[in-house]
Amino acid sequence: METIAPISEEAATNIMVGGILGATLGAVAAITLVLWVLQIIAYWKIFKKAGEPGWKSIIPVYSQYTLYKATWNVPMFWVWFVLTIVTTVFAELVQTPDPNIVLTIIAFVLTIAFMVFTIMSYHKISKSFGHGVGFTLGLIFLWPIFILILGFGSSQYRGADL
């Protein structure tokens, strides 16, 4: 009969830490999935309020296009789209082991521009549904909650705020 050797304290600790890490990652993945599904549902409701088909909320870039079309205008979507790509490219370029200072400054300026543009688009969303600066601040700091409020609340679509 074969006996099982006891595991060391270090091995037991590693197993326990691995289990905790796995459980944590599983919980984060579950929460992320729930938030993603809730966001799709909220966008679906928002699009329906704006007279757009709700299924457009399922397609990632197309949902942003639809949101810009309903709350701002289509050319601003393309500005956002290009700004997103260019900002991402420059952010990756400065991740090299020896980044160029000019690239770093450009990446920083693009990131600030992207943040300002995002705040402006949140304000356009807020205004399109009859809300003001307070709701815009809610969208900035508590996006998941305020997008649900916009979708499931009594907010009425008033048209693009040009």
DADA-V546971 format. One record per residue. N is the residue number from 1. RES is the residue in one small letter. SS is DSSP state (a for helix, b for strand, c for the rest). PHI is phi in whole degrees, -180 to 180 (999 if undefined). PSI is psi in degrees with one decimal (NA if undefined). Layout:
# DADA-V546971
n=N res=RES ss=SS phi=PHI psi=PSI
n=N res=RES ss=SS phi=PHI psi=PSI
This chain:
# DADA-V546971
n=1 res=m ss=c phi=999 psi=134.2
n=2 res=e ss=c phi=-93 psi=136.8
n=3 res=t ss=c phi=-102 psi=148.5
n=4 res=i ss=c phi=-94 psi=127.2
n=5 res=a ss=c phi=-75 psi=140.4
n=6 res=p ss=c phi=-67 psi=148.2
n=7 res=i ss=c phi=-85 psi=155.2
n=8 res=s ss=c phi=-73 psi=163.2
n=9 res=e ss=a phi=-64 psi=-36.4
n=10 res=e ss=a phi=-65 psi=-41.7
n=11 res=a ss=a phi=-65 psi=-40.2
n=12 res=a ss=a phi=-64 psi=-40.4
n=13 res=t ss=a phi=-64 psi=-43.0
n=14 res=n ss=a phi=-62 psi=-40.7
n=15 res=i ss=a phi=-63 psi=-43.1
n=16 res=m ss=a phi=-65 psi=-44.5
n=17 res=v ss=a phi=-64 psi=-41.2
n=18 res=g ss=a phi=-61 psi=-40.9
n=19 res=g ss=a phi=-65 psi=-42.6
n=20 res=i ss=a phi=-65 psi=-44.2
n=21 res=l ss=a phi=-62 psi=-43.4
n=22 res=g ss=a phi=-63 psi=-42.9
n=23 res=a ss=a phi=-65 psi=-39.9
n=24 res=t ss=a phi=-65 psi=-46.8
n=25 res=l ss=a phi=-63 psi=-37.9
n=26 res=g ss=a phi=-64 psi=-41.5
n=27 res=a ss=a phi=-66 psi=-42.5
n=28 res=v ss=a phi=-63 psi=-42.4
n=29 res=a ss=a phi=-63 psi=-41.0
n=30 res=a ss=a phi=-65 psi=-44.1
n=31 res=i ss=a phi=-64 psi=-42.5
n=32 res=t ss=a phi=-61 psi=-43.7
n=33 res=l ss=a phi=-63 psi=-43.7
n=34 res=v ss=a phi=-63 psi=-45.0
n=35 res=l ss=a phi=-64 psi=-38.0
n=36 res=w ss=a phi=-64 psi=-45.7
n=37 res=v ss=a phi=-64 psi=-42.8
n=38 res=l ss=a phi=-62 psi=-38.7
n=39 res=q ss=a phi=-65 psi=-42.0
n=40 res=i ss=a phi=-62 psi=-43.3
n=41 res=i ss=a phi=-64 psi=-43.0
n=42 res=a ss=a phi=-64 psi=-45.0
n=43 res=y ss=a phi=-62 psi=-39.6
n=44 res=w ss=a phi=-56 psi=-48.5
n=45 res=k ss=a phi=-65 psi=-40.5
n=46 res=i ss=a phi=-63 psi=-44.7
n=47 res=f ss=a phi=-63 psi=-40.1
n=48 res=k ss=a phi=-61 psi=-42.1
n=49 res=k ss=a phi=-62 psi=-33.3
n=50 res=a ss=c phi=-87 psi=4.3
n=51 res=g ss=c phi=82 psi=16.2
n=52 res=e ss=c phi=-105 psi=152.7
n=53 res=p ss=c phi=-64 psi=136.9
n=54 res=g ss=a phi=-66 psi=-28.1
n=55 res=w ss=a phi=-61 psi=-20.1
n=56 res=k ss=a phi=-64 psi=-17.2
n=57 res=s ss=a phi=-73 psi=-14.8
n=58 res=i ss=c phi=-81 psi=-29.9
n=59 res=i ss=c phi=-92 psi=114.9
n=60 res=p ss=a phi=-50 psi=-64.5
n=61 res=v ss=a phi=-71 psi=-35.9
n=62 res=y ss=a phi=-65 psi=-32.0
n=63 res=s ss=a phi=-67 psi=-38.4
n=64 res=q ss=a phi=-66 psi=-41.1
n=65 res=y ss=a phi=-58 psi=-46.6
n=66 res=t ss=a phi=-64 psi=-40.7
n=67 res=l ss=a phi=-64 psi=-43.6
n=68 res=y ss=a phi=-66 psi=-38.7
n=69 res=k ss=a phi=-62 psi=-38.2
n=70 res=a ss=a phi=-81 psi=-29.3
n=71 res=t ss=a phi=-114 psi=-16.9
n=72 res=w ss=c phi=-136 psi=-100.5
n=73 res=n ss=c phi=-166 psi=163.6
n=74 res=v ss=a phi=-64 psi=-43.6
n=75 res=p ss=a phi=-57 psi=-32.4
n=76 res=m ss=a phi=-70 psi=-27.8
n=77 res=f ss=a phi=-62 psi=-44.5
n=78 res=w ss=a phi=-67 psi=-35.0
n=79 res=v ss=a phi=-61 psi=-47.0
n=80 res=w ss=a phi=-60 psi=-45.1
n=81 res=f ss=a phi=-61 psi=-49.9
n=82 res=v ss=a phi=-65 psi=-42.4
n=83 res=l ss=a phi=-61 psi=-38.6
n=84 res=t ss=a phi=-63 psi=-47.0
n=85 res=i ss=a phi=-66 psi=-48.3
n=86 res=v ss=a phi=-64 psi=-41.8
n=87 res=t ss=a phi=-62 psi=-42.5
n=88 res=t ss=a phi=-64 psi=-42.7
n=89 res=v ss=a phi=-62 psi=-47.6
n=90 res=f ss=a phi=-68 psi=-34.5
n=91 res=a ss=a phi=-64 psi=-36.6
n=92 res=e ss=a phi=-72 psi=-36.0
n=93 res=l ss=a phi=-64 psi=-33.5
n=94 res=v ss=c phi=-82 psi=-1.2
n=95 res=q ss=c phi=-84 psi=1.6
n=96 res=t ss=c phi=-68 psi=160.7
n=97 res=p ss=c phi=-59 psi=-32.5
n=98 res=d ss=c phi=-128 psi=78.1
n=99 res=p ss=c phi=-69 psi=145.7
n=100 res=n ss=c phi=-77 psi=136.2
n=101 res=i ss=a phi=-64 psi=-35.1
n=102 res=v ss=a phi=-65 psi=-44.2
n=103 res=l ss=a phi=-63 psi=-38.4
n=104 res=t ss=a phi=-64 psi=-43.0
n=105 res=i ss=a phi=-66 psi=-43.1
n=106 res=i ss=a phi=-61 psi=-43.8
n=107 res=a ss=a phi=-62 psi=-40.2
n=108 res=f ss=a phi=-65 psi=-46.9
n=109 res=v ss=a phi=-63 psi=-42.5
n=110 res=l ss=a phi=-63 psi=-39.1
n=111 res=t ss=a phi=-63 psi=-43.1
n=112 res=i ss=a phi=-63 psi=-44.0
n=113 res=a ss=a phi=-61 psi=-41.9
n=114 res=f ss=a phi=-63 psi=-41.3
n=115 res=m ss=a phi=-64 psi=-43.6
n=116 res=v ss=a phi=-63 psi=-43.8
n=117 res=f ss=a phi=-62 psi=-40.4
n=118 res=t ss=a phi=-64 psi=-43.4
n=119 res=i ss=a phi=-62 psi=-41.4
n=120 res=m ss=a phi=-62 psi=-40.9
n=121 res=s ss=a phi=-68 psi=-35.8
n=122 res=y ss=a phi=-63 psi=-38.6
n=123 res=h ss=a phi=-67 psi=-38.2
n=124 res=k ss=a phi=-64 psi=-40.9
n=125 res=i ss=a phi=-60 psi=-47.5
n=126 res=s ss=a phi=-59 psi=-47.9
n=127 res=k ss=a phi=-67 psi=-34.9
n=128 res=s ss=a phi=-65 psi=-21.6
n=129 res=f ss=c phi=-111 psi=18.9
n=130 res=g ss=c phi=80 psi=20.0
n=131 res=h ss=c phi=-109 psi=170.6
n=132 res=g ss=c phi=-117 psi=-151.3
n=133 res=v ss=a phi=-65 psi=-36.5
n=134 res=g ss=a phi=-59 psi=-43.3
n=135 res=f ss=a phi=-69 psi=-35.8
n=136 res=t ss=a phi=-60 psi=-44.1
n=137 res=l ss=a phi=-62 psi=-37.4
n=138 res=g ss=a phi=-62 psi=-42.3
n=139 res=l ss=a phi=-64 psi=-37.1
n=140 res=i ss=a phi=-67 psi=-48.2
n=141 res=f ss=a phi=-95 psi=-24.2
n=142 res=l ss=c phi=-135 psi=53.4
n=143 res=w ss=a phi=-48 psi=-52.0
n=144 res=p ss=a phi=-60 psi=-38.2
n=145 res=i ss=a phi=-72 psi=-46.5
n=146 res=f ss=a phi=-74 psi=-26.5
n=147 res=i ss=a phi=-72 psi=-33.5
n=148 res=l ss=a phi=-68 psi=-40.5
n=149 res=i ss=a phi=-61 psi=-42.0
n=150 res=l ss=a phi=-65 psi=-41.7
n=151 res=g ss=a phi=-74 psi=-44.8
n=152 res=f ss=a phi=-98 psi=-12.2
n=153 res=g ss=c phi=-81 psi=-169.7
n=154 res=s ss=c phi=-90 psi=7.2
n=155 res=s ss=c phi=-59 psi=135.9
n=156 res=q ss=c phi=-109 psi=138.6
n=157 res=y ss=c phi=-71 psi=129.5
n=158 res=r ss=c phi=-113 psi=0.2
n=159 res=g ss=c phi=106 psi=164.8
n=160 res=a ss=c phi=-64 psi=136.1
n=161 res=d ss=c phi=-92 psi=93.4
n=162 res=l ss=c phi=-89 psi=NA
